[in-house]
Amino acid sequence: MNVQVTTRPTPQAAKTSKLATADCDIHPTRPNDKVLHPYMEQRWIEHFQTYGARLRQAYQKGPAYPKGQPNAARRDSNPPEGGSPGSSLSFMQKQLLDENNCVLGILNPTGENGQAFQNRELGAAVCHAMNEWILHEWLIPEPRLKGSIVVPFEDADAAVAEIERYAADPHFVQILMLNRTAEPPGQKRYWKVYEAAAAANLPIGVHAFGFGGYPVSGAGWPSYYIEDMVGHAQSCQTFMTSMIMEGVFERLPDFRLVLIESGFAWTPSLLWRLDKLAKTLRDETPHLKMLPSEYFRRQVWLTTQPMEEPIKREQVLDTIDWIGWDKLLFATDYPHWDYDDPAHVLPMPVDEKKKRDFFLNNAVKLYRQG
């Protein structure tokens, strides 16, 4: 949230605000690879140290588009005790949870977490180690935080095993995927993952980024970081379209999907187009019994970050009205540079019920924390 609008109401200081929040996209960062060693077999520790990780992208180390700050982080997010942004639970508690009166925070451990490894066995081992590290170092010590199960989604059987391992653990409330997959995500190779999620009664959170082994645009690699950032919304559109048209939502009516860190204002135009074409081309997809927008309203949620900021700020509220105030989950994207501050994120005053649903109740209901 970078644009300041002087007509906004003056926010309450966080320490005096009575409005509780749920933050549905928080990024913990491991300070080094050694923190995973207690949760890995020795063979994989030695393999990782000797050979490293073969990623599914041309860039073998680090992000494809390096940012000005480490890990795309806020300038003030370096822990005073040292370490990388997002690596200190105590600093996160003070700077994020306490400051924002956050009573529910969802951890999404992205980065080099094993999901994009070409070596599937190594990827599964790192995914499991990440889950154990998050559980013991973050979730157990801090009850306000809940975890997303990191799964090697390109290996459906291994992903299902990881889901089943943690499905009954109340510390985990979601399953984590990325939106750039090796094949369109509605295809059958991924169905076991969705079936396991539905059986476990856990939503799948699909976070921006990831590399399926292909350029991030349909015409190759973009030149600029800004193109990659804008492309997250396009990737989410592709993801949701594939899930709808391949019949995942029709097949699994209890399955729930959360699209994370790709904004939301693109949703109306996509669904308008899909609804129109679905009516015209209904004979191609006879397995669909509802309009695409109806599947969306039944089974899809979106996090609000990055919050769109049109010149006419009230247009954001018009968009939310169309999507539905019950479909949005507030998120900050802490500790990243495009962090959305809850004191400033809504462009204009809204009534108290909408505000409480937006900041807290929708997440409490979706993640069954009430």
Buried (B, 14 or more C-beta within 10 A) or exposed (E): BEEEEEEBEEEEEBEEBEBBBBBBBBBBBBEEBEBBBEBBEEEBBEBBEEEBBEBBBEEEEEBBBEEEBEBBBBEEBBBEEEBBBBBBBEBBBEBBBEBBBBBBBBBBBBBBBBBBBEBBBBBBBBBBBBBBBBBEBBBEEBEBBBBBBBBBBBBBEBBBBBBEBBBEEEBBBBBBBBBBBBBBBBBEBBBBBBBBBBBBEBBBBBBBBBBBBBBBBEEEBBEEBEEBBBBBBBBBBBBBBBBBBBBBBBBBEEBBBBBBBBBBBBBBEBBEEBBEEBEEEEEEBEEBEBBBBBBBBEBBBBBBBBBBBEEEBEBBBEBBEEBBBBBBBBBBBBBBBBBBEBBBBBBEEBEEEBBBBBBBBBBBEBBEBE
